[in-house]
Amino acid sequence: MTIRFEASLRHLCMNSCQKGMALTVLRVESLTTTLGQAVSLALASGEILGIRGASGCGKSLLLRALVDLDLNTGEVWLDNRARSTIPAHQWRRQVGLLPAESHWWSDRVGDHFPKLLWPDEWLSQLGLNQEALSWSVNRLSSGERQRLALLRLLASRPNVLLLDEPTANLDGETTLNVEKILLDLRQDQQIPMIWVSHDPNQLARVADRVLVMEAGGFIS
């Protein structure tokens, strides 16, 4: 079954014009994951789309399909350029995914981005400092991994952010600090985001609109 949101898209365009935003940055047409439902949606410059739903309903599958990590059909456009026309590694630099569980391929944190200089302000907001670059990945707690993975993603300067439970392992204060970093980034650079969360209160704070997912498709 194909689920479309013509009313939501009209609402998006009206909101975008009122806010002075550029129109659609990310457009998804009949994207179908292994759960079998086709999803179409649009994301405007500077918009945060919240997605919530029960565990296993397909939220992570959708994000992974958007960056073409899992089997899918359909098409995705970034600024009117089709995903199918862009090499996968280039697409994933532009459409950046923060997975629920981060992946590390070297023993030392700094080895992942040898030339990386993270803003001290962001590090401080997240309870970290430049010494984190010298840490062993094995010594990281789940919360440290999550915070460092977020900074690693932001440092790559993607044009769109896909955030899969970005604060799930964080305490209340750090959660609010992560939200502030991302909201400031949206405000300053108009980066659009899809933000998956189980917390409706968080989505009420950060999202411009929220869609509820069930069995791979949206019900509202």
mmCIF file of the C-alpha atoms, coordinates in Angstrom:
data_MODEL
# 
_entry.id   MODEL 
# 
loop_
_atom_site.group_PDB 
_atom_site.id 
_atom_site.type_symbol 
_atom_site.label_atom_id 
_atom_site.label_alt_id 
_atom_site.label_comp_id 
_atom_site.label_asym_id 
_atom_site.label_entity_id 
_atom_site.label_seq_id 
_atom_site.pdbx_PDB_ins_code 
_atom_site.Cartn_x 
_atom_site.Cartn_y 
_atom_site.Cartn_z 
_atom_site.occupancy 
_atom_site.B_iso_or_equiv 
_atom_site.pdbx_formal_charge 
_atom_site.auth_seq_id 
_atom_site.auth_comp_id 
_atom_site.auth_asym_id 
_atom_site.auth_atom_id 
_atom_site.pdbx_PDB_model_num 
ATOM 1   C CA . MET A 1 1   ? 0.000  0.000  0.000   1.00 0.00 ? 1   MET A CA 1 
ATOM 2   C CA . THR A 1 2   ? 1.324  3.452  -0.924  1.00 0.00 ? 2   THR A CA 1 
ATOM 3   C CA . ILE A 1 3   ? 0.811  6.092  1.740   1.00 0.00 ? 3   ILE A CA 1 
ATOM 4   C CA . ARG A 1 4   ? 0.891  9.680  0.532   1.00 0.00 ? 4   ARG A CA 1 
ATOM 5   C CA . PHE A 1 5   ? 0.553  12.950 2.387   1.00 0.00 ? 5   PHE A CA 1 
ATOM 6   C CA . GLU A 1 6   ? -0.773 15.465 -0.117  1.00 0.00 ? 6   GLU A CA 1 
ATOM 7   C CA . ALA A 1 7   ? -2.328 17.569 2.652   1.00 0.00 ? 7   ALA A CA 1 
ATOM 8   C CA . SER A 1 8   ? 0.875  17.430 4.658   1.00 0.00 ? 8   SER A CA 1 
ATOM 9   C CA . LEU A 1 9   ? 2.892  18.480 1.609   1.00 0.00 ? 9   LEU A CA 1 
ATOM 10  C CA . ARG A 1 10  ? 0.576  21.446 1.011   1.00 0.00 ? 10  ARG A CA 1 
ATOM 11  C CA . HIS A 1 11  ? 0.937  22.351 4.696   1.00 0.00 ? 11  HIS A CA 1 
ATOM 12  C CA . LEU A 1 12  ? 4.714  22.026 4.359   1.00 0.00 ? 12  LEU A CA 1 
ATOM 13  C CA . CYS A 1 13  ? 4.844  24.377 1.381   1.00 0.00 ? 13  CYS A CA 1 
ATOM 14  C CA . MET A 1 14  ? 2.644  26.959 3.124   1.00 0.00 ? 14  MET A CA 1 
ATOM 15  C CA . ASN A 1 15  ? 4.748  26.789 6.303   1.00 0.00 ? 15  ASN A CA 1 
ATOM 16  C CA . SER A 1 16  ? 7.984  27.030 4.346   1.00 0.00 ? 16  SER A CA 1 
ATOM 17  C CA . CYS A 1 17  ? 6.831  30.102 2.453   1.00 0.00 ? 17  CYS A CA 1 
ATOM 18  C CA . GLN A 1 18  ? 5.637  31.781 5.653   1.00 0.00 ? 18  GLN A CA 1 
ATOM 19  C CA . LYS A 1 19  ? 9.012  31.138 7.319   1.00 0.00 ? 19  LYS A CA 1 
ATOM 20  C CA . GLY A 1 20  ? 10.930 32.319 4.276   1.00 0.00 ? 20  GLY A CA 1 
ATOM 21  C CA . MET A 1 21  ? 12.454 28.877 3.769   1.00 0.00 ? 21  MET A CA 1 
ATOM 22  C CA . ALA A 1 22  ? 13.492 27.411 0.472   1.00 0.00 ? 22  ALA A CA 1 
ATOM 23  C CA . LEU A 1 23  ? 11.084 24.704 -0.589  1.00 0.00 ? 23  LEU A CA 1 
ATOM 24  C CA . THR A 1 24  ? 11.774 20.998 -0.743  1.00 0.00 ? 24  THR A CA 1 
ATOM 25  C CA . VAL A 1 25  ? 15.348 19.915 0.001   1.00 0.00 ? 25  VAL A CA 1 
ATOM 26  C CA . LEU A 1 26  ? 14.690 16.182 0.403   1.00 0.00 ? 26  LEU A CA 1 
ATOM 27  C CA . ARG A 1 27  ? 11.904 14.482 -1.529  1.00 0.00 ? 27  ARG A CA 1 
ATOM 28  C CA . VAL A 1 28  ? 10.987 10.826 -1.141  1.00 0.00 ? 28  VAL A CA 1 
ATOM 29  C CA . GLU A 1 29  ? 8.809  9.092  -3.728  1.00 0.00 ? 29  GLU A CA 1 
ATOM 30  C CA . SER A 1 30  ? 7.354  5.618  -3.109  1.00 0.00 ? 30  SER A CA 1 
ATOM 31  C CA . LEU A 1 31  ? 10.288 4.463  -1.001  1.00 0.00 ? 31  LEU A CA 1 
ATOM 32  C CA . THR A 1 32  ? 9.581  0.864  -0.040  1.00 0.00 ? 32  THR A CA 1 
ATOM 33  C CA . THR A 1 33  ? 11.523 -1.083 2.573   1.00 0.00 ? 33  THR A CA 1 
ATOM 34  C CA . THR A 1 34  ? 11.405 -4.791 3.354   1.00 0.00 ? 34  THR A CA 1 
ATOM 35  C CA . LEU A 1 35  ? 8.210  -4.169 5.368   1.00 0.00 ? 35  LEU A CA 1 
ATOM 36  C CA . GLY A 1 36  ? 6.449  -3.545 2.064   1.00 0.00 ? 36  GLY A CA 1 
ATOM 37  C CA . GLN A 1 37  ? 4.761  -0.148 2.495   1.00 0.00 ? 37  GLN A CA 1 
ATOM 38  C CA . ALA A 1 38  ? 5.682  2.693  0.139   1.00 0.00 ? 38  ALA A CA 1 
ATOM 39  C CA . VAL A 1 39  ? 6.309  6.094  1.699   1.00 0.00 ? 39  VAL A CA 1 
ATOM 40  C CA . SER A 1 40  ? 6.321  9.495  0.001   1.00 0.00 ? 40  SER A CA 1 
ATOM 41  C CA . LEU A 1 41  ? 7.251  12.675 1.854   1.00 0.00 ? 41  LEU A CA 1 
ATOM 42  C CA . ALA A 1 42  ? 9.056  15.997 1.487   1.00 0.00 ? 42  ALA A CA 1 
ATOM 43  C CA . LEU A 1 43  ? 11.388 17.876 3.795   1.00 0.00 ? 43  LEU A CA 1 
ATOM 44  C CA . ALA A 1 44  ? 11.930 21.618 3.549   1.00 0.00 ? 44  ALA A CA 1 
ATOM 45  C CA . SER A 1 45  ? 15.041 23.620 4.291   1.00 0.00 ? 45  SER A CA 1 
ATOM 46  C CA . GLY A 1 46  ? 15.325 24.096 8.049   1.00 0.00 ? 46  GLY A CA 1 
ATOM 47  C CA . GLU A 1 47  ? 12.441 21.732 8.838   1.00 0.00 ? 47  GLU A CA 1 
ATOM 48  C CA . ILE A 1 48  ? 12.580 19.048 11.511  1.00 0.00 ? 48  ILE A CA 1 
ATOM 49  C CA . LEU A 1 49  ? 10.257 16.124 10.834  1.00 0.00 ? 49  LEU A CA 1 
ATOM 50  C CA . GLY A 1 50  ? 9.651  13.956 13.895  1.00 0.00 ? 50  GLY A CA 1 
ATOM 51  C CA . ILE A 1 51  ? 8.827  10.268 13.558  1.00 0.00 ? 51  ILE A CA 1 
ATOM 52  C CA . ARG A 1 52  ? 7.574  8.056  16.352  1.00 0.00 ? 52  ARG A CA 1 
ATOM 53  C CA . GLY A 1 53  ? 6.079  4.592  16.618  1.00 0.00 ? 53  GLY A CA 1 
ATOM 54  C CA . ALA A 1 54  ? 6.404  1.277  18.418  1.00 0.00 ? 54  ALA A CA 1 
ATOM 55  C CA . SER A 1 55  ? 9.652  -0.673 18.346  1.00 0.00 ? 55  SER A CA 1 
ATOM 56  C CA . GLY A 1 56  ? 9.961  -2.747 15.192  1.00 0.00 ? 56  GLY A CA 1 
ATOM 57  C CA . CYS A 1 57  ? 7.537  -0.664 13.132  1.00 0.00 ? 57  CYS A CA 1 
ATOM 58  C CA . GLY A 1 58  ? 10.211 0.310  10.604  1.00 0.00 ? 58  GLY A CA 1 
ATOM 59  C CA . LYS A 1 59  ? 11.557 3.695  11.725  1.00 0.00 ? 59  LYS A CA 1 
ATOM 60  C CA . SER A 1 60  ? 15.215 2.648  11.540  1.00 0.00 ? 60  SER A CA 1 
ATOM 61  C CA . LEU A 1 61  ? 14.572 0.725  8.327   1.00 0.00 ? 61  LEU A CA 1 
ATOM 62  C CA . LEU A 1 62  ? 13.229 3.903  6.754   1.00 0.00 ? 62  LEU A CA 1 
ATOM 63  C CA . LEU A 1 63  ? 16.300 5.947  7.704   1.00 0.00 ? 63  LEU A CA 1 
ATOM 64  C CA . ARG A 1 64  ? 18.648 3.219  6.489   1.00 0.00 ? 64  ARG A CA 1 
ATOM 65  C CA . ALA A 1 65  ? 16.693 2.988  3.228   1.00 0.00 ? 65  ALA A CA 1 
ATOM 66  C CA . LEU A 1 66  ? 17.009 6.739  2.719   1.00 0.00 ? 66  LEU A CA 1 
ATOM 67  C CA . VAL A 1 67  ? 20.800 6.383  2.702   1.00 0.00 ? 67  VAL A CA 1 
ATOM 68  C CA . ASP A 1 68  ? 20.556 3.148  0.679   1.00 0.00 ? 68  ASP A CA 1 
ATOM 69  C CA . LEU A 1 69  ? 22.080 0.888  3.335   1.00 0.00 ? 69  LEU A CA 1 
ATOM 70  C CA . ASP A 1 70  ? 19.219 -1.630 3.228   1.00 0.00 ? 70  ASP A CA 1 
ATOM 71  C CA . LEU A 1 71  ? 17.229 -3.141 0.388   1.00 0.00 ? 71  LEU A CA 1 
ATOM 72  C CA . ASN A 1 72  ? 14.647 -0.668 -0.917  1.00 0.00 ? 72  ASN A CA 1 
ATOM 73  C CA . THR A 1 73  ? 12.854 0.551  -4.019  1.00 0.00 ? 73  THR A CA 1 
ATOM 74  C CA . GLY A 1 74  ? 11.657 4.012  -4.965  1.00 0.00 ? 74  GLY A CA 1 
ATOM 75  C CA . GLU A 1 75  ? 13.597 7.238  -5.367  1.00 0.00 ? 75  GLU A CA 1 
ATOM 76  C CA . VAL A 1 76  ? 14.960 10.015 -3.182  1.00 0.00 ? 76  VAL A CA 1 
ATOM 77  C CA . TRP A 1 77  ? 15.939 13.483 -4.391  1.00 0.00 ? 77  TRP A CA 1 
ATOM 78  C CA . LEU A 1 78  ? 18.272 15.976 -2.735  1.00 0.00 ? 78  LEU A CA 1 
ATOM 79  C CA . ASP A 1 79  ? 17.801 19.458 -4.171  1.00 0.00 ? 79  ASP A CA 1 
ATOM 80  C CA . ASN A 1 80  ? 16.195 17.846 -7.235  1.00 0.00 ? 80  ASN A CA 1 
ATOM 81  C CA . ARG A 1 81  ? 19.110 15.486 -7.850  1.00 0.00 ? 81  ARG A CA 1 
ATOM 82  C CA . ALA A 1 82  ? 18.138 11.819 -7.730  1.00 0.00 ? 82  ALA A CA 1 
ATOM 83  C CA . ARG A 1 83  ? 19.908 9.486  -5.327  1.00 0.00 ? 83  ARG A CA 1 
ATOM 84  C CA . SER A 1 84  ? 20.329 6.979  -8.152  1.00 0.00 ? 84  SER A CA 1 
ATOM 85  C CA . THR A 1 85  ? 22.587 9.427  -10.007 1.00 0.00 ? 85  THR A CA 1 
ATOM 86  C CA . ILE A 1 86  ? 25.000 9.991  -7.102  1.00 0.00 ? 86  ILE A CA 1 
ATOM 87  C CA . PRO A 1 87  ? 27.684 7.499  -5.966  1.00 0.00 ? 87  PRO A CA 1 
ATOM 88  C CA . ALA A 1 88  ? 26.653 5.938  -2.642  1.00 0.00 ? 88  ALA A CA 1 
ATOM 89  C CA . HIS A 1 89  ? 29.596 7.311  -0.639  1.00 0.00 ? 89  HIS A CA 1 
ATOM 90  C CA . GLN A 1 90  ? 28.899 10.834 -1.876  1.00 0.00 ? 90  GLN A CA 1 
ATOM 91  C CA . TRP A 1 91  ? 25.188 10.515 -1.140  1.00 0.00 ? 91  TRP A CA 1 
ATOM 92  C CA . ARG A 1 92  ? 25.908 9.419  2.434   1.00 0.00 ? 92  ARG A CA 1 
ATOM 93  C CA . ARG A 1 93  ? 28.182 12.400 2.997   1.00 0.00 ? 93  ARG A CA 1 
ATOM 94  C CA . GLN A 1 94  ? 25.330 14.717 1.985   1.00 0.00 ? 94  GLN A CA 1 
ATOM 95  C CA . VAL A 1 95  ? 22.514 12.809 3.702   1.00 0.00 ? 95  VAL A CA 1 
ATOM 96  C CA . GLY A 1 96  ? 24.077 11.934 7.047   1.00 0.00 ? 96  GLY A CA 1 
ATOM 97  C CA . LEU A 1 97  ? 22.698 9.142  9.225   1.00 0.00 ? 97  LEU A CA 1 
ATOM 98  C CA . LEU A 1 98  ? 23.210 8.912  12.986  1.00 0.00 ? 98  LEU A CA 1 
ATOM 99  C CA . PRO A 1 99  ? 22.267 5.291  13.731  1.00 0.00 ? 99  PRO A CA 1 
ATOM 100 C CA . ALA A 1 100 ? 20.896 4.170  17.082  1.00 0.00 ? 100 ALA A CA 1 
ATOM 101 C CA . GLU A 1 101 ? 24.127 2.199  17.585  1.00 0.00 ? 101 GLU A CA 1 
ATOM 102 C CA . SER A 1 102 ? 27.264 3.884  16.290  1.00 0.00 ? 102 SER A CA 1 
ATOM 103 C CA . HIS A 1 103 ? 29.972 1.999  14.414  1.00 0.00 ? 103 HIS A CA 1 
ATOM 104 C CA . TRP A 1 104 ? 33.715 2.361  15.041  1.00 0.00 ? 104 TRP A CA 1 
ATOM 105 C CA . TRP A 1 105 ? 36.421 0.828  12.890  1.00 0.00 ? 105 TRP A CA 1 
ATOM 106 C CA . SER A 1 106 ? 39.624 1.796  14.718  1.00 0.00 ? 106 SER A CA 1 
ATOM 107 C CA . ASP A 1 107 ? 40.867 1.503  18.303  1.00 0.00 ? 107 ASP A CA 1 
ATOM 108 C CA . ARG A 1 108 ? 41.386 5.214  18.911  1.00 0.00 ? 108 ARG A CA 1 
ATOM 109 C CA . VAL A 1 109 ? 38.605 7.803  18.706  1.00 0.00 ? 109 VAL A CA 1 
ATOM 110 C CA . GLY A 1 110 ? 40.745 10.349 16.877  1.00 0.00 ? 110 GLY A CA 1 
ATOM 111 C CA . ASP A 1 111 ? 41.785 7.843  14.221  1.00 0.00 ? 111 ASP A CA 1 
ATOM 112 C CA . HIS A 1 112 ? 38.330 8.020  12.667  1.00 0.00 ? 112 HIS A CA 1 
ATOM 113 C CA . PHE A 1 113 ? 38.940 11.630 11.629  1.00 0.00 ? 113 PHE A CA 1 
ATOM 114 C CA . PRO A 1 114 ? 42.672 12.387 11.970  1.00 0.00 ? 114 PRO A CA 1 
ATOM 115 C CA . LYS A 1 115 ? 42.320 15.998 10.790  1.00 0.00 ? 115 LYS A CA 1 
ATOM 116 C CA . LEU A 1 116 ? 39.161 16.677 12.725  1.00 0.00 ? 116 LEU A CA 1 
ATOM 117 C CA . LEU A 1 117 ? 38.884 19.666 15.049  1.00 0.00 ? 117 LEU A CA 1 
ATOM 118 C CA . TRP A 1 118 ? 35.575 19.665 16.872  1.00 0.00 ? 118 TRP A CA 1 
ATOM 119 C CA . PRO A 1 119 ? 34.296 22.986 18.202  1.00 0.00 ? 119 PRO A CA 1 
ATOM 120 C CA . ASP A 1 120 ? 35.248 23.313 21.865  1.00 0.00 ? 120 ASP A CA 1 
ATOM 121 C CA . GLU A 1 121 ? 31.800 24.775 22.569  1.00 0.00 ? 121 GLU A CA 1 
ATOM 122 C CA . TRP A 1 122 ? 30.079 21.599 21.354  1.00 0.00 ? 122 TRP A CA 1 
ATOM 123 C CA . LEU A 1 123 ? 32.490 19.406 23.298  1.00 0.00 ? 123 LEU A CA 1 
ATOM 124 C CA . SER A 1 124 ? 31.880 21.416 26.449  1.00 0.00 ? 124 SER A CA 1 
ATOM 125 C CA . GLN A 1 125 ? 28.103 21.300 26.005  1.00 0.00 ? 125 GLN A CA 1 
ATOM 126 C CA . LEU A 1 126 ? 28.333 17.516 25.795  1.00 0.00 ? 126 LEU A CA 1 
ATOM 127 C CA . GLY A 1 127 ? 30.618 17.146 28.812  1.00 0.00 ? 127 GLY A CA 1 
ATOM 128 C CA . LEU A 1 128 ? 33.696 16.340 26.710  1.00 0.00 ? 128 LEU A CA 1 
ATOM 129 C CA . ASN A 1 129 ? 36.980 17.978 25.698  1.00 0.00 ? 129 ASN A CA 1 
ATOM 130 C CA . GLN A 1 130 ? 39.725 17.580 23.100  1.00 0.00 ? 130 GLN A CA 1 
ATOM 131 C CA . GLU A 1 131 ? 41.251 14.756 25.153  1.00 0.00 ? 131 GLU A CA 1 
ATOM 132 C CA . ALA A 1 132 ? 38.404 12.565 23.876  1.00 0.00 ? 132 ALA A CA 1 
ATOM 133 C CA . LEU A 1 133 ? 40.329 12.284 20.591  1.00 0.00 ? 133 LEU A CA 1 
ATOM 134 C CA . SER A 1 134 ? 42.988 10.214 22.344  1.00 0.00 ? 134 SER A CA 1 
ATOM 135 C CA . TRP A 1 135 ? 40.582 7.841  24.073  1.00 0.00 ? 135 TRP A CA 1 
ATOM 136 C CA . SER A 1 136 ? 40.275 4.175  23.202  1.00 0.00 ? 136 SER A CA 1 
ATOM 137 C CA . VAL A 1 137 ? 36.913 3.300  21.686  1.00 0.00 ? 137 VAL A CA 1 
ATOM 138 C CA . ASN A 1 138 ? 36.752 0.305  24.028  1.00 0.00 ? 138 ASN A CA 1 
ATOM 139 C CA . ARG A 1 139 ? 36.655 2.554  27.081  1.00 0.00 ? 139 ARG A CA 1 
ATOM 140 C CA . LEU A 1 140 ? 33.666 4.561  25.880  1.00 0.00 ? 140 LEU A CA 1 
ATOM 141 C CA . SER A 1 141 ? 30.342 4.241  27.649  1.00 0.00 ? 141 SER A CA 1 
ATOM 142 C CA . SER A 1 142 ? 27.194 3.985  25.521  1.00 0.00 ? 142 SER A CA 1 
ATOM 143 C CA . GLY A 1 143 ? 26.470 7.649  26.199  1.00 0.00 ? 143 GLY A CA 1 
ATOM 144 C CA . GLU A 1 144 ? 29.995 8.724  25.230  1.00 0.00 ? 144 GLU A CA 1 
ATOM 145 C CA . ARG A 1 145 ? 29.769 6.707  22.028  1.00 0.00 ? 145 ARG A CA 1 
ATOM 146 C CA . GLN A 1 146 ? 26.499 8.395  21.196  1.00 0.00 ? 146 GLN A CA 1 
ATOM 147 C CA . ARG A 1 147 ? 27.797 11.906 21.843  1.00 0.00 ? 147 ARG A CA 1 
ATOM 148 C CA . LEU A 1 148 ? 31.025 11.341 19.921  1.00 0.00 ? 148 LEU A CA 1 
ATOM 149 C CA . ALA A 1 149 ? 29.165 9.727  17.022  1.00 0.00 ? 149 ALA A CA 1 
ATOM 150 C CA . LEU A 1 150 ? 26.944 12.805 16.801  1.00 0.00 ? 150 LEU A CA 1 
ATOM 151 C CA . LEU A 1 151 ? 29.965 15.124 16.721  1.00 0.00 ? 151 LEU A CA 1 
ATOM 152 C CA . ARG A 1 152 ? 31.616 12.899 14.125  1.00 0.00 ? 152 ARG A CA 1 
ATOM 153 C CA . LEU A 1 153 ? 28.522 13.179 11.937  1.00 0.00 ? 153 LEU A CA 1 
ATOM 154 C CA . LEU A 1 154 ? 28.199 16.951 12.350  1.00 0.00 ? 154 LEU A CA 1 
ATOM 155 C CA . ALA A 1 155 ? 31.876 17.434 11.542  1.00 0.00 ? 155 ALA A CA 1 
ATOM 156 C CA . SER A 1 156 ? 31.293 15.868 8.114   1.00 0.00 ? 156 SER A CA 1 
ATOM 157 C CA . ARG A 1 157 ? 28.905 18.772 7.345   1.00 0.00 ? 157 ARG A CA 1 
ATOM 158 C CA . PRO A 1 158 ? 25.973 16.871 5.793   1.00 0.00 ? 158 PRO A CA 1 
ATOM 159 C CA . ASN A 1 159 ? 23.192 18.762 4.040   1.00 0.00 ? 159 ASN A CA 1 
ATOM 160 C CA . VAL A 1 160 ? 20.476 16.668 5.715   1.00 0.00 ? 160 VAL A CA 1 
ATOM 161 C CA . LEU A 1 161 ? 20.518 14.890 9.087   1.00 0.00 ? 161 LEU A CA 1 
ATOM 162 C CA . LEU A 1 162 ? 18.756 11.579 9.790   1.00 0.00 ? 162 LEU A CA 1 
ATOM 163 C CA . LEU A 1 163 ? 18.738 11.060 13.556  1.00 0.00 ? 163 LEU A CA 1 
ATOM 164 C CA . ASP A 1 164 ? 17.788 7.672  14.995  1.00 0.00 ? 164 ASP A CA 1 
ATOM 165 C CA . GLU A 1 165 ? 17.100 8.131  18.724  1.00 0.00 ? 165 GLU A CA 1 
ATOM 166 C CA . PRO A 1 166 ? 20.014 10.590 19.123  1.00 0.00 ? 166 PRO A CA 1 
ATOM 167 C CA . THR A 1 167 ? 19.535 10.967 22.886  1.00 0.00 ? 167 THR A CA 1 
ATOM 168 C CA . ALA A 1 168 ? 18.332 7.482  23.896  1.00 0.00 ? 168 ALA A CA 1 
ATOM 169 C CA . ASN A 1 169 ? 21.332 6.737  26.168  1.00 0.00 ? 169 ASN A CA 1 
ATOM 170 C CA . LEU A 1 170 ? 21.755 10.224 27.623  1.00 0.00 ? 170 LEU A CA 1 
ATOM 171 C CA . ASP A 1 171 ? 20.686 11.812 30.883  1.00 0.00 ? 171 ASP A CA 1 
ATOM 172 C CA . GLY A 1 172 ? 18.203 14.663 31.010  1.00 0.00 ? 172 GLY A CA 1 
ATOM 173 C CA . GLU A 1 173 ? 20.711 17.519 31.026  1.00 0.00 ? 173 GLU A CA 1 
ATOM 174 C CA . THR A 1 174 ? 22.812 16.080 28.211  1.00 0.00 ? 174 THR A CA 1 
ATOM 175 C CA . THR A 1 175 ? 19.660 15.379 26.194  1.00 0.00 ? 175 THR A CA 1 
ATOM 176 C CA . LEU A 1 176 ? 18.711 19.052 26.388  1.00 0.00 ? 176 LEU A CA 1 
ATOM 177 C CA . ASN A 1 177 ? 22.255 20.041 25.397  1.00 0.00 ? 177 ASN A CA 1 
ATOM 178 C CA . VAL A 1 178 ? 22.108 17.773 22.327  1.00 0.00 ? 178 VAL A CA 1 
ATOM 179 C CA . GLU A 1 179 ? 18.749 19.262 21.403  1.00 0.00 ? 179 GLU A CA 1 
ATOM 180 C CA . LYS A 1 180 ? 20.196 22.776 21.711  1.00 0.00 ? 180 LYS A CA 1 
ATOM 181 C CA . ILE A 1 181 ? 23.168 21.962 19.466  1.00 0.00 ? 181 ILE A CA 1 
ATOM 182 C CA . LEU A 1 182 ? 20.880 20.545 16.792  1.00 0.00 ? 182 LEU A CA 1 
ATOM 183 C CA . LEU A 1 183 ? 18.279 23.306 17.050  1.00 0.00 ? 183 LEU A CA 1 
ATOM 184 C CA . ASP A 1 184 ? 21.004 25.966 16.858  1.00 0.00 ? 184 ASP A CA 1 
ATOM 185 C CA . LEU A 1 185 ? 22.429 24.212 13.799  1.00 0.00 ? 185 LEU A CA 1 
ATOM 186 C CA . ARG A 1 186 ? 19.000 24.197 12.193  1.00 0.00 ? 186 ARG A CA 1 
ATOM 187 C CA . GLN A 1 187 ? 18.548 27.873 12.977  1.00 0.00 ? 187 GLN A CA 1 
ATOM 188 C CA . ASP A 1 188 ? 22.000 28.949 11.768  1.00 0.00 ? 188 ASP A CA 1 
ATOM 189 C CA . GLN A 1 189 ? 22.386 26.741 8.701   1.00 0.00 ? 189 GLN A CA 1 
ATOM 190 C CA . GLN A 1 190 ? 18.808 25.718 7.857   1.00 0.00 ? 190 GLN A CA 1 
ATOM 191 C CA . ILE A 1 191 ? 19.767 22.039 7.863   1.00 0.00 ? 191 ILE A CA 1 
ATOM 192 C CA . PRO A 1 192 ? 16.646 19.864 7.588   1.00 0.00 ? 192 PRO A CA 1 
ATOM 193 C CA . MET A 1 193 ? 16.379 16.825 9.832   1.00 0.00 ? 193 MET A CA 1 
ATOM 194 C CA . ILE A 1 194 ? 14.349 13.672 10.280  1.00 0.00 ? 194 ILE A CA 1 
ATOM 195 C CA . TRP A 1 195 ? 14.344 12.946 14.019  1.00 0.00 ? 195 TRP A CA 1 
ATOM 196 C CA . VAL A 1 196 ? 13.196 9.537  15.262  1.00 0.00 ? 196 VAL A CA 1 
ATOM 197 C CA . SER A 1 197 ? 12.281 9.352  18.944  1.00 0.00 ? 197 SER A CA 1 
ATOM 198 C CA . HIS A 1 198 ? 10.139 7.270  21.290  1.00 0.00 ? 198 HIS A CA 1 
ATOM 199 C CA . ASP A 1 199 ? 9.674  10.363 23.456  1.00 0.00 ? 199 ASP A CA 1 
ATOM 200 C CA . PRO A 1 200 ? 6.630  12.428 22.400  1.00 0.00 ? 200 PRO A CA 1 
ATOM 201 C CA . ASN A 1 201 ? 7.695  15.226 24.746  1.00 0.00 ? 201 ASN A CA 1 
ATOM 202 C CA . GLN A 1 202 ? 11.031 15.520 22.952  1.00 0.00 ? 202 GLN A CA 1 
ATOM 203 C CA . LEU A 1 203 ? 9.366  15.632 19.558  1.00 0.00 ? 203 LEU A CA 1 
ATOM 204 C CA . ALA A 1 204 ? 7.009  18.317 20.857  1.00 0.00 ? 204 ALA A CA 1 
ATOM 205 C CA . ARG A 1 205 ? 10.090 20.385 21.744  1.00 0.00 ? 205 ARG A CA 1 
ATOM 206 C CA . VAL A 1 206 ? 12.103 19.917 18.564  1.00 0.00 ? 206 VAL A CA 1 
ATOM 207 C CA . ALA A 1 207 ? 9.881  18.946 15.627  1.00 0.00 ? 207 ALA A CA 1 
ATOM 208 C CA . ASP A 1 208 ? 7.875  21.158 13.283  1.00 0.00 ? 208 ASP A CA 1 
ATOM 209 C CA . ARG A 1 209 ? 5.555  18.237 12.551  1.00 0.00 ? 209 ARG A CA 1 
ATOM 210 C CA . VAL A 1 210 ? 5.331  14.626 13.692  1.00 0.00 ? 210 VAL A CA 1 
ATOM 211 C CA . LEU A 1 211 ? 4.338  11.498 11.793  1.00 0.00 ? 211 LEU A CA 1 
ATOM 212 C CA . VAL A 1 212 ? 3.392  8.220  13.466  1.00 0.00 ? 212 VAL A CA 1 
ATOM 213 C CA . MET A 1 213 ? 4.674  5.016  11.878  1.00 0.00 ? 213 MET A CA 1 
ATOM 214 C CA . GLU A 1 214 ? 3.054  1.605  11.933  1.00 0.00 ? 214 GLU A CA 1 
ATOM 215 C CA . ALA A 1 215 ? 4.174  -1.497 10.021  1.00 0.00 ? 215 ALA A CA 1 
ATOM 216 C CA . GLY A 1 216 ? 6.477  0.456  7.752   1.00 0.00 ? 216 GLY A CA 1 
ATOM 217 C CA . GLY A 1 217 ? 4.065  3.234  6.785   1.00 0.00 ? 217 GLY A CA 1 
ATOM 218 C CA . PHE A 1 218 ? 2.685  6.398  8.360   1.00 0.00 ? 218 PHE A CA 1 
ATOM 219 C CA . ILE A 1 219 ? -0.758 6.524  9.920   1.00 0.00 ? 219 ILE A CA 1 
ATOM 220 C CA . SER A 1 220 ? -0.730 10.251 10.719  1.00 0.00 ? 220 SER A CA 1 
# 
